[in-house]
Amino acid sequence: MLKTRVITALVLLAILLPVLYFNNFTAFAVVATVFFGAAVWECVRLFNPGTANGHIIALVWTGVFAVSMLSGHLNAAFWSALSLALWIARFAPSLKTGLPPLGSPSNTLLSLVYGFAIFGCFVAIVVLFSHSPVFLLSVMAIVWVADIGAYFSGKAFGKRKLAPSISPGKSWEGAIGGGIAVLVLASLSVAYGGDAFADTFAARVAHGLGWPALLAILVLMVAASIVGDLFESQLKRRAGMKDSSNLLPGHGGVLDRIDALIPVLPLAALIGSRL
C-alpha cells in the first residue's frame, strides 16, 4: 500500500509541478477540468451508490465548467459567496442534523447543491492560480498543514472525539493541534519568509488587513477545512464506501484529497479579492 501511495504521489507531482512552475494556463485548465470531472463523478456516486449515469452527469458538469473557464465567464465573487452560503446554511448543519435518506428527493437536491459547492471550489482554484501559482499553493498548504498537524496531535494527545458518529478517529485535541501548527508556521513565514513568501496568502492578508485579521482568518480556514472533511466522511459513511473512488491508487479518490479544500478555497478567493 505504501509503495502504491508513493508511486501515485510521484505521478501527480510530475503532472502538477511543471504546470504550476511554468505558469501555463492552458495546461492548468486541462488538468483542472479533468480533476473537476472526476470530483463530480465521485459526488454522483456518493449520493447515488450503484448509479449507471454518473459519467453522463459528470460530462455535462465538466462541459459547463470548461466552457465557462476558457471563455472567461467565471463570476468568482458570485461562486465564492454562493459556496460559503451553502456551507453555512446546509452542509455544516448536517453534521448535527444528519443527511436525508438515499433515494429521496431531498437527497437529489442535496447532491445538486454539493455539485454547486464543488463548482465553486474549482472556480476558486482558477481565480487563485490566475493571481499566481504560489498564491494558490499557499492556500492549499494551510489545509495540508492543518491536516498533518491534526494527525500527529491526535495521535499524541487525542482523547475527546470530535465527531464520533462520523469520523471516530478525529479528536478535539487533533483539531486544536492542527490549528496551532497553521498559526505558527504561517506567522513564521510572514515574519521571516522575506521575498520568497511575499506573495503567499498569509503574507498578503497580514500586509493588507493586519495581524489580528490574519490570525482570525487562519482559524476560520482551519475550521472550514475540518467541516469539509467531516461532511465528505458523512457522505461516505452513509453510502457504505471507504473512499470516494479508486481513481488515485493508494489515496482513494479526488474528493478524498480535496474534501477539506472545497469550503476553504472559495473563502480564500473571496478574501483575496479584497486585498
Number of C-alpha atoms within 10 A of each C-alpha: 9 9 9 13 14 14 14 17 16 12 10 12 12 11 14 15 12 13 18 18 10 11 16 12 15 11 16 19 16 13 14 21 20 13 16 25 23 20 26 27 25 25 26 24 22 25 22 18 18 11 11 10 12 17 17 11 13 21 16 12 19 23 13 12 21 18 13 14 19 13 9 9 10 18 14 22 18 12 22 26 15 16 27 23 14 16 21 14 11 15 25 17 14 15 17 11 10 15 17 15 12 15 11 10 11 13 16 16 12 17 19 15 17 21 19 18 24 24 25 28 28 25 26 29 24 22 25 26 18 13 14 16 21 20 24 24 16 20 22 19 15 25 26 19 20 27 24 16 21 26 20 15 21 23 15 12 13 20 14 13 16 19 16 11 11 20 16 10 15 22 23 18 22 28 23 19 24 28 24 20 20 26 22 11 14 24 18 11 17 23 12 10 14 11 10 11 19 16 19 22 27 26 25 18 23 18 13 14 13 12 16 10 13 22 19 11 17 23 18 14 25 26 20 24 25 23 23 22 21 22 24 22 21 21 18 21 16 18 17 11 14 12 19 25 21 14 14 16 15 16 20 16 18 23 24 21 15 21 22 27 27 27 31 29 30 31 21 23 27 20 15 17 12 9 12
